Amino acid sequence: MVAALTVVAIYDIGPSVPLKVAEFRLTTAGRAVLTVTDPRGCLAAKQWFERGIKADALINTIAPAQGEKFLRALLHMPAVSYFRVVDEGPHEIATSPPAETHEIRRHRDRPVDF
């Protein structure tokens, strides 16, 4: 069984040390909300939040109002060379999170290695 997805972070991997620039979080109402953590902003995260995530070639879009489905769509977007999308929610159920997530959760106070 997979734990509910509750937090997805966006990291700018352009600098020498990856920088968390935005976070999407699931609310108790089941909607995803965006918090931009970089004072310079994060245009990509803002656009994903405003426009939704294209789910397939049929132009179906998943909106933040769709909550966890939106967060999962963020994680399944094609890779972007300058951003990394990471599941940072709690992982109480014994599943193996991706190595990147595991490293982020274990070493929050140290730079993240991607």
SULKA-V715416 format. One record per residue. SS is DSSP state (~ for helix, > for strand, _ for the rest). NEAR is the number of other C-alpha atoms within 8 Angstrom. D_FIRST is the distance of its C-alpha to the first C-alpha in Angstrom with 1 decimal. Layout:
BEGIN
SS|NEAR|D_FIRST ; SS|NEAR|D_FIRST
END
This chain:
BEGIN
_|4|0.0 ; _|5|3.8 ; _|8|6.6 ; _|5|9.4 ; _|11|12.0 ; _|11|15.3 ; >|12|17.8 ; >|16|19.0 ; >|13|22.3 ; >|13|25.0 ; >|13|27.2 ; >|12|30.6 ; _|12|31.0 ; _|8|34.6 ; _|7|36.1 ; _|5|36.4 ; _|9|33.7 ; _|13|30.7 ; >|8|31.0 ; >|11|28.4 ; >|13|30.0 ; >|14|27.6 ; >|13|24.4 ; >|12|22.5 ; >|10|20.8 ; >|14|19.1 ; _|9|21.4 ; _|5|20.9 ; _|5|22.4 ; _|10|19.6 ; _|12|21.9 ; >|15|21.9 ; >|10|25.0 ; >|11|26.7 ; >|7|28.4 ; >|11|30.7 ; _|9|31.2 ; _|9|33.9 ; _|5|37.4 ; _|4|38.3 ; _|8|35.5 ; _|10|33.0 ; ~|6|34.2 ; ~|6|31.3 ; ~|11|28.7 ; ~|9|31.3 ; ~|9|31.7 ; ~|9|27.9 ; ~|12|27.8 ; ~|6|31.0 ; ~|8|30.6 ; _|12|26.9 ; >|13|25.0 ; >|9|26.2 ; _|10|23.4 ; _|7|25.4 ; _|6|29.0 ; _|5|29.6 ; _|7|29.9 ; _|8|27.0 ; >|10|26.3 ; >|12|23.3 ; _|11|24.8 ; ~|12|23.7 ; ~|8|23.9 ; ~|11|20.8 ; _|13|18.9 ; ~|13|15.4 ; ~|8|16.4 ; ~|15|19.3 ; ~|15|17.5 ; ~|9|15.4 ; ~|11|18.8 ; ~|10|20.3 ; ~|10|18.0 ; _|6|18.7 ; _|7|22.5 ; _|4|24.8 ; _|6|25.7 ; >|6|28.7 ; _|6|31.1 ; _|7|31.7 ; >|11|28.4 ; >|11|25.0 ; >|10|22.0 ; >|11|19.5 ; >|10|16.2 ; _|11|17.5 ; _|8|15.2 ; _|6|14.0 ; _|8|11.1 ; _|5|10.7 ; _|7|7.4 ; _|5|8.5 ; _|7|7.9 ; _|4|11.3 ; _|7|12.6 ; _|6|15.6 ; ~|6|18.7 ; ~|9|20.5 ; ~|11|18.0 ; ~|9|18.1 ; ~|10|21.9 ; ~|10|22.2 ; ~|8|20.3 ; ~|6|22.3 ; _|9|25.6 ; _|8|25.8 ; _|4|29.5 ; _|5|30.4 ; _|8|30.6 ; _|10|27.5 ; _|7|27.9 ; _|4|26.6
END
